[in-house]
């Protein structure tokens, strides 16, 4: 029987350790750092690889106006109060 860790277990462990360290640095406890789950996808060709690379480079620019940005959620709650 193969006892090598599966990808999901590796990602879960990585995220748990990073969350612990981030919350230590921020002096917080139990605060989520990651979105739930992760996206697995097989890259089939060079074109798809380049599209994914472009997404990775450009995605952080989209964070400020993103509706899931905690700052935007907080501001929306204040406006609706």
C-alpha positions, 0 to 999 in steps of 0.5 A: 500500500502506498503511504505517500501523502496525496496532493490534498493533504500536502496543500492542507498541511501547508495552508495550516502551517502558514495560517498558524505562522501568519496569525502568530505574526499578526497576534491573532488566533483562529482567523481564516487566511485562505479561501476554502478548498483549492483548485486543481487543474491539469495544464494541457498545452502552452497556450493554457499555461500562458493564460494561467501565468497571465491570470497569476500576474494580473489577479492581485490587481483585481483584489482592491475592487473584489467583492470578497475583499474584507475591506469591501465587505466591511465598508458595505456593512457600514453603508447598510447599517 
